[in-house]
Amino acid sequence: MKLAKRVTVLSPSPTLAITAKANELKRQGVDVVGLGAGEPDFNTPEHIIAAAEQAMREGKTKYTAARGIPELIQAIRDKFERDNGLSYSAKQIIVTNGGKHALYNLFMALLNPGDEVIIPIPYWVSYPEMVKVADGVPVFIEGAETNGFKVTADQVKAAITPRTRAIVINSPSNPTGSIYTRKELEAIADVCLSHGVLMVSDEIYEKLIYDGHSHVSVATFSKEAYENTVIINGMSKPYSMTGWRMGYAAGNEQLIQAMVDLSSHSTSNPTSFAQYGALAALAGTQEPLEKMKQEFVKRRDRVVELLNEIDGISCLKPEGAFYVFPNVSRAMQKMGYTDVDKWCEALLEQEKVAVVPGSGFGVKDNIRISYAASMEQLEKGIGRIKRFVEGR
């Protein structure tokens, strides 16, 4: 069958692929340690589940407005005021079927064929694919590991052309956990504003920040920055609601309305009762989130310690999210590998540990490990990686 060109250029998601392969081995009874999945291992907090259940029992299982229910829109507005000092009208907000859906709708509403979007490397695997589906062109700039994998304003400026429409900034980052400082973001914002480049600020890990670091949104810098920024966020990561598919976006009213119109002809609306769960997540107690963060800090510290003890592997300590992005180039070299994908395949086959190769994020020397797994699984998995690398 002849397929549309837009789908033939897509690359499969390496995170989903490695997870699927690991799950298949598990179904066969193999003792696999899965460190690839980008989702918390905690269940969704009880008060969120209860709110969704109550909504279903009350008959709130019908279509809603494509934008989302008014109560949730208001809760998102309150969240921006409370957490970020940002004021948005209801018409500047859209609720979506996950943060991924918000990004997809944004690029579909924004880009014309040949329009360029600057994407820093390492990047979340879906950014370039979404741009390509929208007939756009991803333009990559590489964040050096020596700079915490972050790009500079000078790099952004050098990448801008007359076709540049937007840049994606993800802080804290997937896959690195790095956080941009206010000074770094202000410099990037100045460049974008001077060239009319829209800033797409993916803040899905905003609440998963450690060691006294704080989140900064580029939309807070000035009136101009506010008007030139679209914020993407959601419930998946902070509230362990990945399967609920609840995200949202905030920004220019005209652009958001275009995204709403697109939803009305594709998904119709976000799942009705899940929206009431999302409402409880934003408006209810934040205690489960704080407990999850405390556990993530313990896991992160232990994982970084164990990885740095392995000959040939080095790992920076991330400041947010729940990933580490260790450099395995020396380990690969001494083991005779030149391809990180092959190295990861061998790790899964020989030691039954699933990690995500850096190639999926645009990097050839690193792997992503999620510490959203139990301490027992993390220690077992990294112990196996040590045996794989050191041969004992």
Secondary structure, DSSP 4 states (H G I P E B T S, - for coil): -PPPHHHHTPPPPHHHHHHHHHHHHHHTT---EE----S-SSPPPHHHHHHHHHHHHTT--S---TT--HHHHHHHHHHIIIII-----GGGEEEESSHHHHHHHHHHHH--TT-EEEEEES--THHHHHHHHTT-EEEEEEPBGGGTTB--HHHHHHH--TTEEEEEEESS-TTT-----HHHHHHHHHHHHHHTPEEEEE-TTTT-B-TT-----GGGS-HHHHHTEEEEEESTTTTT-GGG--EEEE--HHHHHHHHHHHHTTT-SS-HHHHHHHHHHHHS--HHHHHHHHHHHHHHHHHHHHHHTSTT-B----SBTTEE--B-HHHHHHHT---HHHHHHHHHHHH-EE-EEGGGGT-SSBEEEE--S-HHHHHHHHHHHHHHHH--
